[in-house]
Amino acid sequence: YGDQVRDEVYSGAVERSFGDAVDEAKLRVAGYPNIEHKPFEAASVNLEYTATFEVFPEVTFSDPAKMKIERPVTKVSDADVQKTLDVLVQQRVSFVPVKRAAKKGDRIHVTLKASIDGKEVESTGANGIDLVLGEAGRIASFDEQLTGGKAGSSKQFEITYPADHNPEQLAGKTVSYDVTYESVSEPKLPELDADFAKSLGIEDGDVNKMKAEITESLNQEVAKRVSAKVKEQVFQALVDSADFEIPRVLLGSEINRMMETTAQNLKQRGADLSTIKLEPGMFEEQAKRSTKLRLILGELINANSLHATAEQVRAMVDVFAQSFERPADVVTWYFADTKRLDEPAALATEENAVAWVLSKATVTDKKVKFDDLMGNA
C-alpha cells in the first residue's frame, strides 16, 4: 500500500496548497483547475505543480437608475369575459344527428380508403373516423369535397396535394378517396345557464358569480403576463449593460445542461434521438445570455442582500400549491425535504432582484390591448 499512501498524501498536499494559494490571492475559481505535475514517485520533498484555471470575472453593469422599463397596463372588459365564455362554450359542444347534407361545422362519421395509383395507402377500417368539417389541420379542398354528403351515401374524389404539403408522403401526389358517410351530426352549444355554471364549479349555479370568477381569473393571468414582461425587460437591460468575459468552463457547462434538457424533452415527446443531432453551437448564444444573467443576478443579490426570507419562500410555495386540487398536501410535500425548497427560494430571490431594479429604474405605464398582452391578436 506504500504507493497508494504516497499518492494520497501528495494529492492532499496539492489540493491544500492550491486552496491556500487561491485564498491568499483572493481568487474565485470557476470550475475545476487543471493541475499538472511530475509523477509522484519521481517527486522530491518539494513537489512542484502547475495549475491552470479560470476565475469568475468582475461583474459590472449599469446603474439601474439609468434603466427605462415599460410596464404594460390593460383592463379586463366585459367583452374579454364574454370571449372567454365563448371559448368555454365551444369546448363543451355536443353533436346531434341530422338527416340533412353535411355542412361546415358538422361532425361526420365516415369510413374512408385512400389510394395512390391504385395502391391503398390509408384506411379507417370498419370502425371509421369522426371529422368536424372546417376544423384546422387539414387541407381545405379535402373538407370541401366531404361537404354535402348524407348519412348512408358514398362518394369518390381526388385531391392533389401541394409540393410543400406535410406529411411529405402526400406532397405533390394525387390521392383517390372512397368515402362512405355513416352519420352526420350538427353542433349544439350549451346555454349559459345554471347548469353551465355548475359545470365550471359554481355549486349554486349563479351565472353572475361564474362571470365574476372568470373576471378574477383573467385579472390574475393579466398580472402574471405583466410581471413576466417587466421581468424580461429588467433582465435584458442588465445583460445589455454588462460587459465582461464569461469563463469558458461556465459556458460549456450551461451548453451541456441545455443539450441534456433538450434531449430529455424530445425523448418524452417520442422523438427518435438517433435521428436528431444536437450540436453545441445550437445553444451557444442562449447559453451565453443565461450564464451572463446568472452572474449578474448573483452579484446584484449578494451586494444588496436580496436573498429570499423564509416568509417569501413560504409565499412562493403557496402560489405553486394553488394550481393543485389539494394545496395543503402540496405545501406539506415541499417542506418535507428542504431540497424541494430550492426552486421556490430561487424564484423568490429573483423576484427580490427584479423589485430592487424597478425601485431604482424609470418605470412608465403603457396601455395595451388585452388580446395583445395575452397573445390573442
KOLKOLSE-772898 format. One record per residue (C-alpha): residue in three letters; chain; y, z, x. Coordinates in Angstrom, 1 decimal. Layout:
(rec "ALA","A",(Y,Z,X));
...
//
This chain:
(rec "TYR","A",(0.0,0.0,0.0));
(rec "GLY","A",(2.3,0.1,3.0));
(rec "ASP","A",(3.8,-3.4,2.5));
(rec "GLN","A",(4.4,-2.7,-1.2));
(rec "VAL","A",(6.1,0.6,-0.5));
(rec "ARG","A",(8.3,-1.0,2.2));
(rec "ASP","A",(9.3,-3.8,-0.2));
(rec "GLU","A",(10.1,-1.3,-2.9));
(rec "VAL","A",(12.3,0.7,-0.5));
(rec "TYR","A",(14.2,-2.3,0.8));
(rec "SER","A",(14.6,-3.8,-2.7));
(rec "GLY","A",(16.0,-0.5,-3.9));
(rec "ALA","A",(18.3,-0.2,-0.9));
(rec "VAL","A",(19.6,-3.8,-1.5));
(rec "GLU","A",(20.3,-3.0,-5.2));
(rec "ARG","A",(22.2,0.2,-4.4));
(rec "SER","A",(24.1,-1.4,-1.6));
(rec "PHE","A",(25.2,-4.3,-3.7));
(rec "GLY","A",(26.1,-2.0,-6.6));
(rec "ASP","A",(28.2,0.2,-4.2));
(rec "ALA","A",(30.0,-2.8,-2.7));
(rec "VAL","A",(30.8,-4.2,-6.2));
(rec "ASP","A",(32.1,-0.8,-7.4));
(rec "GLU","A",(34.2,-0.3,-4.2));
(rec "ALA","A",(35.8,-3.8,-4.7));
(rec "LYS","A",(36.2,-3.1,-8.4));
(rec "LEU","A",(34.5,-6.4,-9.3));
(rec "ARG","A",(33.0,-7.2,-12.7));
(rec "VAL","A",(29.9,-9.2,-12.1));
(rec "ALA","A",(29.0,-11.9,-14.6));
(rec "GLY","A",(25.2,-12.4,-14.9));
(rec "TYR","A",(22.8,-11.6,-12.1));
(rec "PRO","A",(23.6,-12.1,-8.4));
(rec "ASN","A",(21.6,-14.4,-6.2));
(rec "ILE","A",(20.6,-12.3,-3.2));
(rec "GLU","A",(19.2,-13.9,0.0));
(rec "HIS","A",(17.7,-12.0,3.0));
(rec "LYS","A",(15.1,-12.3,5.7));
(rec "PRO","A",(11.5,-11.4,4.7));
(rec "PHE","A",(11.3,-7.6,4.5));
(rec "GLU","A",(8.6,-7.5,7.1));
(rec "ALA","A",(11.0,-9.1,9.6));
(rec "ALA","A",(13.9,-6.9,8.8));
(rec "SER","A",(15.3,-4.4,11.2));
(rec "VAL","A",(16.6,-1.0,10.3));
(rec "ASN","A",(20.0,-2.6,9.4));
(rec "LEU","A",(18.9,-5.1,6.8));
(rec "GLU","A",(21.4,-7.9,6.2));
(rec "TYR","A",(21.6,-9.9,3.0));
(rec "THR","A",(23.9,-12.4,1.3));
(rec "ALA","A",(24.8,-12.0,-2.4));
(rec "THR","A",(26.3,-15.0,-4.4));
(rec "PHE","A",(27.6,-14.2,-7.8));
(rec "GLU","A",(30.3,-14.9,-10.3));
(rec "VAL","A",(32.8,-12.4,-11.6));
(rec "PHE","A",(34.5,-12.0,-15.0));
(rec "PRO","A",(37.9,-13.8,-15.0));
(rec "GLU","A",(41.2,-12.1,-15.5));
(rec "VAL","A",(41.6,-12.8,-19.2));
(rec "THR","A",(45.2,-13.5,-20.2));
(rec "PHE","A",(46.6,-15.0,-23.4));
(rec "SER","A",(50.0,-15.4,-25.1));
(rec "ASP","A",(51.8,-12.6,-26.7));
(rec "PRO","A",(50.7,-12.6,-30.4));
(rec "ALA","A",(54.4,-12.2,-31.4));
(rec "LYS","A",(54.8,-15.8,-30.4));
(rec "MET","A",(52.0,-17.0,-32.7));
(rec "LYS","A",(52.6,-18.6,-36.1));
(rec "ILE","A",(50.0,-18.2,-38.8));
(rec "GLU","A",(49.9,-19.8,-42.2));
(rec "ARG","A",(48.3,-17.8,-45.0));
(rec "PRO","A",(47.1,-19.9,-48.0));
(rec "VAL","A",(48.1,-18.5,-51.4));
(rec "THR","A",(46.8,-19.5,-54.7));
(rec "LYS","A",(46.3,-18.1,-58.2));
(rec "VAL","A",(43.2,-18.4,-60.3));
(rec "SER","A",(44.2,-20.1,-63.6));
(rec "ASP","A",(42.6,-20.3,-67.0));
(rec "ALA","A",(41.7,-23.9,-66.1));
(rec "ASP","A",(39.9,-22.7,-63.0));
(rec "VAL","A",(37.9,-20.3,-65.0));
(rec "GLN","A",(37.0,-23.0,-67.6));
(rec "LYS","A",(35.8,-25.3,-64.8));
(rec "THR","A",(33.5,-22.6,-63.6));
(rec "LEU","A",(32.2,-22.1,-67.1));
(rec "ASP","A",(31.7,-25.8,-67.5));
(rec "VAL","A",(29.5,-25.7,-64.3));
(rec "LEU","A",(27.5,-22.7,-65.6));
(rec "VAL","A",(27.0,-24.5,-69.0));
(rec "GLN","A",(25.8,-27.6,-67.2));
(rec "GLN","A",(23.3,-25.5,-65.2));
(rec "ARG","A",(21.8,-24.2,-68.4));
(rec "VAL","A",(21.4,-27.6,-70.2));
(rec "SER","A",(18.3,-28.2,-72.2));
(rec "PHE","A",(16.9,-31.5,-73.4));
(rec "VAL","A",(15.8,-32.5,-76.9));
(rec "PRO","A",(13.5,-35.5,-77.6));
(rec "VAL","A",(15.1,-38.5,-79.4));
(rec "LYS","A",(13.7,-41.8,-80.7));
(rec "ARG","A",(16.7,-44.0,-79.7));
(rec "ALA","A",(17.1,-46.0,-76.5));
(rec "ALA","A",(17.8,-44.1,-73.3));
(rec "LYS","A",(21.4,-43.9,-72.1));
(rec "LYS","A",(23.3,-42.3,-69.2));
(rec "GLY","A",(22.8,-38.6,-69.2));
(rec "ASP","A",(19.5,-38.7,-70.9));
(rec "ARG","A",(16.3,-37.4,-69.3));
(rec "ILE","A",(13.4,-39.8,-69.4));
(rec "HIS","A",(9.8,-39.1,-68.6));
(rec "VAL","A",(8.1,-42.2,-67.2));
(rec "THR","A",(5.1,-43.3,-65.3));
(rec "LEU","A",(6.0,-45.7,-62.5));
(rec "LYS","A",(4.5,-48.0,-60.0));
(rec "ALA","A",(6.4,-49.7,-57.2));
(rec "SER","A",(5.2,-52.6,-55.0));
(rec "ILE","A",(6.4,-54.9,-52.3));
(rec "ASP","A",(5.0,-58.4,-52.0));
(rec "GLY","A",(2.2,-57.3,-54.4));
(rec "LYS","A",(1.2,-54.2,-52.4));
(rec "GLU","A",(1.7,-50.9,-54.1));
(rec "VAL","A",(3.9,-48.6,-52.1));
(rec "GLU","A",(4.6,-45.8,-54.7));
(rec "SER","A",(3.1,-44.4,-57.9));
(rec "THR","A",(3.8,-41.4,-60.0));
(rec "GLY","A",(0.2,-41.3,-61.2));
(rec "ALA","A",(-0.7,-40.4,-64.8));
(rec "ASN","A",(1.5,-37.3,-64.8));
(rec "GLY","A",(4.7,-39.3,-64.5));
(rec "ILE","A",(8.1,-38.1,-63.4));
(rec "ASP","A",(11.3,-36.8,-65.1));
(rec "LEU","A",(14.6,-38.6,-64.3));
(rec "VAL","A",(18.1,-37.9,-65.5));
(rec "LEU","A",(19.9,-41.3,-65.8));
(rec "GLY","A",(23.1,-41.5,-63.8));
(rec "GLU","A",(22.4,-38.4,-61.6));
(rec "ALA","A",(23.3,-38.7,-57.9));
(rec "GLY","A",(20.8,-39.6,-55.2));
(rec "ARG","A",(19.5,-42.9,-56.4));
(rec "ILE","A",(20.8,-46.5,-56.2));
(rec "ALA","A",(22.9,-47.3,-59.3));
(rec "SER","A",(21.1,-50.5,-60.1));
(rec "PHE","A",(17.8,-48.6,-60.5));
(rec "ASP","A",(19.2,-46.4,-63.2));
(rec "GLU","A",(20.9,-49.3,-64.9));
(rec "GLN","A",(17.5,-51.0,-65.2));
(rec "LEU","A",(16.0,-47.9,-66.7));
(rec "THR","A",(18.8,-47.5,-69.3));
(rec "GLY","A",(17.9,-48.9,-72.7));
(rec "GLY","A",(14.1,-48.1,-72.8));
(rec "LYS","A",(12.5,-46.2,-75.7));
(rec "ALA","A",(9.5,-43.9,-75.8));
(rec "GLY","A",(6.3,-45.9,-75.8));
(rec "SER","A",(7.9,-49.1,-74.3));
(rec "SER","A",(7.3,-50.6,-70.9));
(rec "LYS","A",(9.5,-52.6,-68.5));
(rec "GLN","A",(9.1,-54.6,-65.3));
(rec "PHE","A",(12.1,-55.3,-63.0));
(rec "GLU","A",(13.0,-55.8,-59.4));
(rec "ILE","A",(15.5,-54.1,-57.1));
(rec "THR","A",(16.7,-55.5,-53.8));
(rec "TYR","A",(17.9,-52.6,-51.6));
(rec "PRO","A",(20.8,-53.0,-49.2));
(rec "ALA","A",(20.1,-53.3,-45.5));
(rec "ASP","A",(21.6,-49.8,-44.8));
(rec "HIS","A",(19.5,-48.1,-47.5));
(rec "ASN","A",(18.0,-44.7,-46.8));
(rec "PRO","A",(15.0,-44.3,-46.7));
(rec "GLU","A",(14.6,-47.1,-44.2));
(rec "GLN","A",(11.2,-48.2,-45.6));
(rec "LEU","A",(13.1,-49.8,-48.5));
(rec "ALA","A",(16.1,-51.1,-46.6));
(rec "GLY","A",(16.6,-54.8,-47.2));
(rec "LYS","A",(13.4,-55.0,-49.3));
(rec "THR","A",(12.8,-56.3,-52.8));
(rec "VAL","A",(10.7,-53.8,-54.8));
(rec "SER","A",(9.0,-54.6,-58.0));
(rec "TYR","A",(8.7,-51.8,-60.6));
(rec "ASP","A",(6.4,-51.3,-63.5));
(rec "VAL","A",(7.6,-48.6,-65.8));
(rec "THR","A",(6.2,-47.0,-69.0));
(rec "TYR","A",(8.5,-44.7,-71.0));
(rec "GLU","A",(6.7,-41.6,-72.2));
(rec "SER","A",(9.7,-39.8,-73.7));
(rec "VAL","A",(13.5,-39.9,-74.0));
(rec "SER","A",(15.5,-36.7,-74.4));
(rec "GLU","A",(19.2,-36.1,-74.8));
(rec "PRO","A",(21.1,-33.2,-73.2));
(rec "LYS","A",(22.0,-30.2,-75.3));
(rec "LEU","A",(24.6,-27.8,-73.8));
(rec "PRO","A",(24.6,-24.1,-74.8));
(rec "GLU","A",(27.5,-22.8,-76.8));
(rec "LEU","A",(30.0,-20.4,-75.1));
(rec "ASP","A",(28.9,-17.5,-77.4));
(rec "ALA","A",(27.5,-14.1,-77.2));
(rec "ASP","A",(24.0,-15.4,-76.2));
(rec "PHE","A",(25.5,-17.3,-73.3));
(rec "ALA","A",(27.5,-14.3,-72.2));
(rec "LYS","A",(24.3,-12.2,-72.3));
(rec "SER","A",(22.5,-14.8,-70.1));
(rec "LEU","A",(25.2,-14.1,-67.5));
(rec "GLY","A",(24.5,-10.4,-67.5));
(rec "ILE","A",(27.1,-9.3,-70.1));
(rec "GLU","A",(25.0,-6.8,-72.1));
(rec "ASP","A",(27.1,-6.6,-75.2));
(rec "GLY","A",(27.7,-10.4,-75.3));
(rec "ASP","A",(31.5,-10.0,-75.1));
(rec "VAL","A",(32.9,-13.5,-74.3));
(rec "ASN","A",(36.2,-12.2,-73.2));
(rec "LYS","A",(34.5,-9.7,-70.8));
(rec "MET","A",(32.5,-12.6,-69.4));
(rec "LYS","A",(35.7,-14.6,-68.7));
(rec "ALA","A",(37.3,-11.5,-67.1));
(rec "GLU","A",(34.3,-11.1,-64.8));
(rec "ILE","A",(34.3,-14.7,-63.8));
(rec "THR","A",(38.1,-14.4,-63.1));
(rec "GLU","A",(37.4,-11.4,-60.9));
(rec "SER","A",(34.6,-13.2,-59.1));
(rec "LEU","A",(36.8,-16.2,-58.4));
(rec "ASN","A",(39.6,-13.9,-57.1));
(rec "GLN","A",(37.1,-12.3,-54.7));
(rec "GLU","A",(36.0,-15.7,-53.5));
(rec "VAL","A",(39.6,-16.7,-53.0));
(rec "ALA","A",(40.2,-13.6,-50.9));
(rec "LYS","A",(37.2,-14.5,-48.7));
(rec "ARG","A",(38.4,-18.0,-48.2));
(rec "VAL","A",(41.9,-16.9,-47.4));
(rec "SER","A",(40.6,-14.3,-44.9));
(rec "ALA","A",(38.3,-16.9,-43.3));
(rec "LYS","A",(41.1,-19.5,-42.9));
(rec "VAL","A",(43.5,-16.9,-41.5));
(rec "LYS","A",(40.9,-15.6,-39.1));
(rec "GLU","A",(40.1,-19.1,-37.8));
(rec "GLN","A",(43.8,-19.7,-37.2));
(rec "VAL","A",(44.1,-16.5,-35.2));
(rec "PHE","A",(41.0,-17.4,-33.1));
(rec "GLN","A",(42.3,-20.9,-32.4));
(rec "ALA","A",(45.7,-19.6,-31.4));
(rec "LEU","A",(44.1,-17.1,-29.0));
(rec "VAL","A",(41.9,-19.8,-27.5));
(rec "ASP","A",(44.7,-22.3,-27.2));
(rec "SER","A",(47.0,-19.8,-25.5));
(rec "ALA","A",(44.4,-18.7,-22.9));
(rec "ASP","A",(43.9,-20.4,-19.6));
(rec "PHE","A",(41.1,-19.1,-17.4));
(rec "GLU","A",(37.8,-20.4,-15.9));
(rec "ILE","A",(34.6,-19.5,-17.8));
(rec "PRO","A",(31.8,-18.2,-15.5));
(rec "ARG","A",(29.1,-20.8,-15.4));
(rec "VAL","A",(26.4,-18.2,-15.9));
(rec "LEU","A",(28.0,-17.1,-19.2));
(rec "LEU","A",(28.5,-20.7,-20.4));
(rec "GLY","A",(24.9,-21.6,-19.6));
(rec "SER","A",(23.6,-18.5,-21.4));
(rec "GLU","A",(25.6,-19.5,-24.5));
(rec "ILE","A",(24.4,-23.1,-24.4));
(rec "ASN","A",(20.8,-21.8,-24.2));
(rec "ARG","A",(21.4,-19.5,-27.1));
(rec "MET","A",(22.8,-22.3,-29.2));
(rec "MET","A",(19.9,-24.6,-28.4));
(rec "GLU","A",(17.4,-22.0,-29.3));
(rec "THR","A",(19.1,-21.2,-32.6));
(rec "THR","A",(19.4,-24.9,-33.5));
(rec "ALA","A",(15.7,-25.4,-32.7));
(rec "GLN","A",(14.7,-22.5,-34.9));
(rec "ASN","A",(16.8,-23.7,-37.8));
(rec "LEU","A",(15.3,-27.2,-37.5));
(rec "LYS","A",(11.8,-25.8,-37.4));
(rec "GLN","A",(12.5,-23.7,-40.5));
(rec "ARG","A",(13.6,-26.8,-42.3));
(rec "GLY","A",(10.3,-28.5,-41.5));
(rec "ALA","A",(11.6,-30.8,-38.7));
(rec "ASP","A",(9.2,-32.1,-36.1));
(rec "LEU","A",(10.8,-30.7,-32.8));
(rec "SER","A",(8.7,-33.1,-30.7));
(rec "THR","A",(10.8,-36.0,-32.1));
(rec "ILE","A",(14.1,-34.3,-31.5));
(rec "LYS","A",(15.6,-34.0,-28.1));
(rec "LEU","A",(18.3,-31.3,-27.8));
(rec "GLU","A",(20.5,-31.7,-24.7));
(rec "PRO","A",(22.8,-29.0,-23.2));
(rec "GLY","A",(25.7,-31.5,-23.4));
(rec "MET","A",(25.5,-31.5,-27.2));
(rec "PHE","A",(26.5,-27.8,-27.2));
(rec "GLU","A",(28.9,-27.6,-24.2));
(rec "GLU","A",(32.2,-27.8,-25.9));
(rec "GLN","A",(31.3,-25.5,-28.7));
(rec "ALA","A",(29.8,-23.1,-26.2));
(rec "LYS","A",(33.0,-23.2,-24.1));
(rec "ARG","A",(35.1,-22.2,-27.1));
(rec "SER","A",(32.8,-19.4,-28.3));
(rec "THR","A",(32.4,-17.9,-24.8));
(rec "LYS","A",(36.1,-18.1,-24.2));
(rec "LEU","A",(36.9,-16.5,-27.5));
(rec "ARG","A",(34.3,-13.7,-26.9));
(rec "LEU","A",(36.0,-12.9,-23.6));
(rec "ILE","A",(39.5,-12.9,-25.2));
(rec "LEU","A",(38.4,-10.7,-28.1));
(rec "GLY","A",(36.6,-8.3,-25.7));
(rec "GLU","A",(39.8,-7.9,-23.6));
(rec "LEU","A",(42.0,-7.5,-26.7));
(rec "ILE","A",(39.7,-5.0,-28.3));
(rec "ASN","A",(39.3,-2.8,-25.2));
(rec "ALA","A",(43.0,-3.0,-24.2));
(rec "ASN","A",(44.1,-1.9,-27.7));
(rec "SER","A",(41.3,0.5,-28.7));
(rec "LEU","A",(40.3,-1.6,-31.7));
(rec "HIS","A",(36.6,-0.7,-31.9));
(rec "ALA","A",(35.5,0.0,-35.5));
(rec "THR","A",(35.4,3.5,-36.7));
(rec "ALA","A",(32.3,5.0,-38.5));
(rec "GLU","A",(34.1,4.7,-41.8));
(rec "GLN","A",(34.9,1.0,-41.2));
(rec "VAL","A",(31.2,0.3,-40.3));
(rec "ARG","A",(30.1,2.0,-43.4));
(rec "ALA","A",(32.6,0.0,-45.5));
(rec "MET","A",(31.2,-3.2,-43.9));
(rec "VAL","A",(27.6,-2.2,-44.8));
(rec "ASP","A",(28.7,-1.5,-48.3));
(rec "VAL","A",(30.1,-5.1,-48.5));
(rec "PHE","A",(26.9,-6.5,-47.2));
(rec "ALA","A",(24.9,-4.4,-49.8));
(rec "GLN","A",(26.9,-5.6,-52.8));
(rec "SER","A",(25.2,-9.0,-52.8));
(rec "PHE","A",(21.8,-7.4,-53.3));
(rec "GLU","A",(20.2,-6.2,-56.5));
(rec "ARG","A",(19.8,-2.6,-55.2));
(rec "PRO","A",(22.8,-1.9,-52.9));
(rec "ALA","A",(21.8,1.7,-52.2));
(rec "ASP","A",(18.5,0.7,-50.8));
(rec "VAL","A",(20.2,-1.8,-48.5));
(rec "VAL","A",(22.6,0.8,-47.2));
(rec "THR","A",(19.7,3.1,-46.5));
(rec "TRP","A",(17.9,0.3,-44.6));
(rec "TYR","A",(20.9,-0.3,-42.4));
(rec "PHE","A",(21.3,3.4,-41.4));
(rec "ALA","A",(17.6,3.9,-40.8));
(rec "ASP","A",(18.0,2.2,-37.5));
(rec "THR","A",(21.2,2.3,-35.5));
(rec "LYS","A",(20.5,-1.2,-34.0));
(rec "ARG","A",(20.9,-2.6,-37.5));
(rec "LEU","A",(24.5,-1.4,-37.5));
(rec "ASP","A",(25.4,-3.7,-34.6));
(rec "GLU","A",(26.3,-6.7,-36.8));
(rec "PRO","A",(28.5,-4.8,-39.3));
(rec "ALA","A",(30.1,-2.9,-36.4));
(rec "ALA","A",(30.9,-6.1,-34.6));
(rec "LEU","A",(32.3,-7.7,-37.7));
(rec "ALA","A",(34.4,-4.6,-38.5));
(rec "THR","A",(35.7,-4.6,-34.9));
(rec "GLU","A",(36.5,-8.3,-35.2));
(rec "GLU","A",(38.5,-7.6,-38.4));
(rec "ASN","A",(40.5,-5.0,-36.5));
(rec "ALA","A",(41.3,-7.5,-33.8));
(rec "VAL","A",(42.5,-10.1,-36.3));
(rec "ALA","A",(44.6,-7.5,-38.2));
(rec "TRP","A",(46.2,-6.4,-34.9));
(rec "VAL","A",(47.2,-10.0,-34.0));
(rec "LEU","A",(48.5,-10.6,-37.6));
(rec "SER","A",(50.6,-7.4,-37.3));
(rec "LYS","A",(52.4,-9.0,-34.3));
(rec "ALA","A",(52.4,-12.7,-35.3));
(rec "THR","A",(54.7,-14.5,-37.6));
(rec "VAL","A",(52.8,-15.0,-40.9));
(rec "THR","A",(54.1,-17.3,-43.6));
(rec "ASP","A",(52.6,-17.8,-47.0));
(rec "LYS","A",(51.8,-21.4,-48.0));
(rec "LYS","A",(51.0,-22.3,-51.6));
(rec "VAL","A",(47.8,-24.3,-52.0));
(rec "LYS","A",(45.8,-25.6,-55.0));
(rec "PHE","A",(42.8,-23.6,-56.0));
(rec "ASP","A",(40.5,-26.7,-55.6));
(rec "ASP","A",(41.8,-27.4,-52.2));
(rec "LEU","A",(41.1,-23.9,-51.0));
(rec "MET","A",(37.7,-23.9,-52.5));
(rec "GLY","A",(36.9,-27.4,-51.1));
(rec "ASN","A",(36.5,-29.0,-54.5));
(rec "ALA","A",(39.2,-31.6,-54.1));
//
